[in-house]
Structures are given as C-alpha cells and as structure tokens.
Amino acid sequence: MNTSGEVRIRRVGFRSGTDAELAALHVVETPVAAELRWNRMPQPVESYFAFAQNLPSQFNDHAWLAESAHGTPVAVGFCWSNAAGDQRIMECDLSVCRDRRREGIGSQLFDRICATTADEDRTLLTWTTSDAVPAGEACSRRLGAQPARANRTSELCLGDINWQMIDEWTKARLARERG
C-alpha cells in the first residue's frame, strides 16, 4: 500500500461551497457515479451546484476534498446529520478516484468523518456501498462495519418493453374481471 503523503486534505463547503470547491467535488464524484450507474448521463456541474446550494437547512453538512500535490482532486468525503431525523445517526459518503484507491486516502477522510460524528454526539455512522464498486464493500469490511440492509435497484429501459405483450396481459385481465 502506498502512503498518501503527497495528498492534501482540506475542509471545504458543500451548501456554502465556492464554485471552485463544488467543481472540485464534482470532478471526483462524476467518475465514481459513472461506476455506479454506467448507463446514465453524468450530472451536469450546474445541477450539482444547484443541489448543493439548495440543501435543506435541516441537514448539517460537512465536506472534505483530497487533492494531489499538483492540486488535482482525487477523493472526497462527506457526512451529514438530519436535525429532523434520528439524533443518533450521521450519514456519510466517501468517493476515491479509481486510480487512487488503496493508498489510505479514504481512511484519512473516514477519520475526519468519525471525528465529526463524535463531535456532534452521534453514535451511529451509516453509508451505502454497491456491488458495482466492490472497493466500497471491501473498505466497509476492513472498518468492521456490519451490513444493515440490502437494497436492490431495478431499471427498465422503456424502449425495451414488449408493448404487445403488455397489451395482451391487459386484455386478459379485463376479460377475467368481466368473467
């Protein structure tokens, strides 16, 4: 494992982030999102800015940016609590560029997230992993996290639907109802 000594981590704004900070966060999140949802269009940076700047005030958000020695964004870490939600819970996200994984950068970000979680007197830290990015589950296992729930997402491309079959099913159901 390489050391991440050449990486600088700094606290940045999300809701209150500058355009430069949000653009840097977007640079990291876009390729990681593409790994998770390879068949979707990337979120435009303007949409990312709008989401960040309009985050409801009930969320207390924290963000960190990891940059290479040359200033290239390589990883981001986020955590947030919900004033209207369970007071024990802090939620988090970590995204590390694929070519920079296993260098300890995610661990450094996770340390900051854990410290913030403790500072806010939260006792439960939650996050999501996906089988599309196996590194997330592997990292979770190394941290000793316990899987709490498995979700499945299904997608259907409307162009792939056999509309004749749907029409036949509909006619058959109507015929049964008339019966």
Disulfide bonds with the S-S distance in Angstrom:
none
